[in-house]
Amino acid sequence: MDKIAADQAVLHYGDGEFAVLKPGRFVRCAVTDKPIPLEVLRYWSPSRQQPYFGPAEFIAAQQGEK
């Protein structure tokens, strides 16, 4: 396993908070695949269990389900 993959965290996304299941420094946006450092992660979907880089990516994911 390479160092970059080893730094990726696994989270459980709840309403207004997340729990770290596997420690790491970042998660990847479900829409763009950009890395999101945990300290700046603000957008996710508890029902989909997906993180988003920002509000535009969150909206794009919501619109994509229609």
Buried (B, 14 or more C-beta within 10 A) or exposed (E): EEEEEEEEBEBEBEEEEBEEEEEBBBBBBBBBEEBBEBEEBEBBBEEEEBBBBBEEBBEEBEEEEE
